Amino acid sequence: MNFSYDGRTFRPVENSASGNVSGGTTFYYHQSGDIVWAEYGGGGVRFGQLIGICDTEGRLQARYQHVNDNGELLTGICRSAPELLPDGRMRVRESWRWTSGDHSSGESVIEEFRADQARP
């Protein structure tokens, strides 16, 4: 399969309790070759960034950092696997771990959001 993250916008639909993002967080993804990056914010996050490497199946190994609404700077690592939904949007299943704060881990799901569609 050939997945491209470039120009896609995502919002969380599931997250573990120790995660900081919520349905109000929006991720703006970019891709050049095997490098993927994103900016994100909202839903408890004032500003965040993600950078990762994408394999040929669209799986990501990434690092992220953000400042939350409490002014805390948090960092973590994430492994993500995409899937294509019947309507052509992407869903990404993520396994993550904080590398700061409480060092907890969790899982989340983000889905592509398009302006012409209802929120996921």
C-alpha positions as CSV (number, residue, x, y, z in Angstrom):
1,M,0.0,0.0,0.0
2,N,1.0,3.6,-0.5
3,F,-0.1,6.0,2.1
4,S,0.7,9.8,2.0
5,Y,0.1,12.0,5.0
6,D,0.8,15.2,3.1
7,G,-1.9,17.8,3.4
8,R,-4.2,15.7,5.6
9,T,-5.9,16.9,8.7
10,F,-6.7,14.6,11.6
11,R,-8.7,14.7,14.9
12,P,-8.7,12.2,17.7
13,V,-11.6,9.8,18.1
14,E,-10.1,7.7,20.9
15,N,-7.3,8.2,23.5
16,S,-6.1,6.7,26.7
17,A,-6.8,8.5,30.0
18,S,-3.2,9.7,30.4
19,G,-3.1,11.4,27.0
20,N,-3.4,15.1,26.6
21,V,-5.2,15.4,23.2
22,S,-9.0,15.3,22.9
23,G,-11.6,15.6,20.2
24,G,-10.9,19.3,20.1
25,T,-7.3,18.8,19.0
26,T,-6.5,19.2,15.3
27,F,-3.4,17.7,13.6
28,Y,-2.1,19.2,10.3
29,Y,0.2,16.6,8.6
30,H,2.9,17.1,5.9
31,Q,5.2,14.6,4.2
32,S,8.3,14.8,2.0
33,G,9.6,11.4,1.0
34,D,9.8,9.3,4.1
35,I,9.8,12.3,6.5
36,V,6.4,13.2,8.1
37,W,5.7,16.1,10.4
38,A,2.7,17.8,11.9
39,E,1.7,20.8,13.9
40,Y,-1.2,20.4,16.3
41,G,-3.2,22.3,18.9
42,G,-6.6,22.7,20.6
43,G,-8.4,20.4,23.0
44,G,-5.9,20.9,25.9
45,V,-2.8,21.5,23.8
46,R,-1.6,25.1,23.2
47,F,1.0,24.1,20.5
48,G,2.5,20.8,19.5
49,Q,4.8,19.3,16.9
50,L,5.5,15.8,15.7
51,I,8.3,14.5,13.4
52,G,8.6,10.9,12.2
53,I,9.9,8.5,9.6
54,C,7.3,6.7,7.4
55,D,8.0,3.2,6.0
56,T,6.6,1.8,2.8
57,E,3.4,0.6,4.5
58,G,2.7,4.0,5.9
59,R,3.7,3.1,9.5
60,L,5.3,5.9,11.5
61,Q,8.0,6.0,14.1
62,A,7.7,9.5,15.6
63,R,8.6,11.9,18.4
64,Y,6.3,14.6,19.6
65,Q,6.4,17.6,21.9
66,H,3.8,20.0,23.1
67,V,2.8,22.7,25.6
68,N,-0.5,21.9,27.2
69,D,-3.1,24.3,28.6
70,N,-1.3,24.1,32.0
71,G,1.9,25.4,30.5
72,E,3.7,22.1,30.8
73,L,6.2,21.1,28.1
74,L,5.7,17.4,27.4
75,T,7.5,14.9,25.1
76,G,6.9,11.4,23.9
77,I,7.4,8.7,21.3
78,C,4.8,7.1,19.1
79,R,4.4,4.2,16.6
80,S,1.5,4.6,14.2
81,A,-0.2,2.4,11.7
82,P,-2.6,3.7,9.1
83,E,-5.7,2.2,7.5
84,L,-7.9,3.4,4.7
85,L,-11.6,3.9,5.5
86,P,-14.3,3.0,3.0
87,D,-14.9,6.7,2.2
88,G,-11.2,7.2,1.3
89,R,-10.2,8.9,4.6
90,M,-7.3,7.7,6.7
91,R,-7.6,6.3,10.3
92,V,-4.3,6.0,12.2
93,R,-3.9,3.8,15.3
94,E,-1.2,5.0,17.6
95,S,0.8,3.4,20.5
96,W,2.5,6.1,22.5
97,R,4.6,6.7,25.6
98,W,5.5,9.9,27.4
99,T,9.2,10.5,27.7
100,S,8.6,13.2,30.3
101,G,6.0,13.7,33.0
102,D,4.7,10.4,34.4
103,H,6.2,8.3,31.6
104,S,2.9,6.5,31.1
105,S,1.8,4.9,27.8
106,G,-1.4,4.5,25.9
107,E,-3.2,4.1,22.6
108,S,-5.1,6.5,20.5
109,V,-6.9,6.7,17.2
110,I,-7.0,9.7,14.9
111,E,-9.2,10.0,11.8
112,E,-8.8,12.3,8.8
113,F,-11.1,15.3,8.9
114,R,-12.3,17.0,5.8
115,A,-14.0,20.4,5.8
116,D,-16.8,19.0,3.6
117,Q,-17.6,16.2,6.1
118,A,-19.0,16.1,9.6
119,R,-16.5,15.8,12.4
120,P,-15.3,12.2,13.0
